[in-house]
C-alpha cells in the first residue's frame, strides 16, 4: 500500500477535538528550548482486532515544532565547511 492511500476496507472517520492540543516545552542540554505539538490530520477505521473484536484505528498526525530559545553560539547562517562533518540527526 502506498503512503496516503486508504487500505481496502478502510473508512475515514470524522472527528472533533474535545480540547485543543497542548504544547510540550522541552529544554535541551545545549540550552535550546523547543515546543512540540501533535496535530491529528485524519483517522481511519480499518476493521476489527481478530482477538478482541475491538475496532482498529489508524491515526495520521504531524508534529509541529517551534523554537522558543536558541543560544547565540548555536546560530549559524549559510553553510560552512563543518556542515559535512555534522552528527546524524537520529541515534
N, C-alpha and C positions, 0 to 999 in steps of 0.2 A: 504494500500500500504506500502511495506517495504521501509525503508530508502535506497536511492541509486537506486531505481527502477524507470523506466520511466512509468508514468501513461498512461493508454490506450488512444490512440490518440495523445500522446505527441511526439514531434520531437526535437532531438538535433539540435541546430543551431550553425554553425561555426561562430566564431567571431575573430576580431583582435582589439587590444587596440589602440586607437588614441593617447594615451600618457601613459607613464609608471606611475603606481600608486604612489602616493606621501606618504611619511612617515609623520605621525602626531606625533608631540612631545607633551607629557603630563608631567607636573611636579606635582607630588603627594605631599600632605601635609606632608608626612613622610620624604620628602627630596629626594625621588627617582625620577628619570627621565626615562620614558619609551617612546619607539617609537612604533607606531602601523601602519600597512599597510594591506589593504584588497586585497587579490588575488582572482580573479574570476577563478573558476575551470571549470564550464560548464554553458551553457544557454539552456533552454528548452522552446519551444513554445508549449503551451497547449490549443489550441482552441482560442475562442474569447469571449469577455465580452458580456453577453446577452443584456445589456442595451445600450452600446455604439458601439458595433461591433469591438472595438479595440482588437488587438491580446493580449493574456495573456502570460507573460514570467515568468518563474521560474529561479532564479539565484542561483547556488551553489557556495559558496565562503568560504574562510577561512581567519582568521586573523593571521597575523604574528606579534609577539611581541618581541621586543628586549630591554634588559636592557641597558641604557646608563650611569646611575649613581645610585649607591646604597650607602647610608650612612653605614660606617663600623659597627655601632651598630646594624644594621638590618641583617647582615650576620651571619648565624648560621650553622655550619657544623654538620652533623649527627642529630640524633633525641634526643630530650630532654623530660623530664617529662612534660614540659609546652605544648608540641605539642598537647596533648589530650584536652587541655583547650582552644585551639585557636578559634578565631571567625569564623563563616561561611564565605565563600568566597563571597557570594551574599547577598544583603539586601533583 
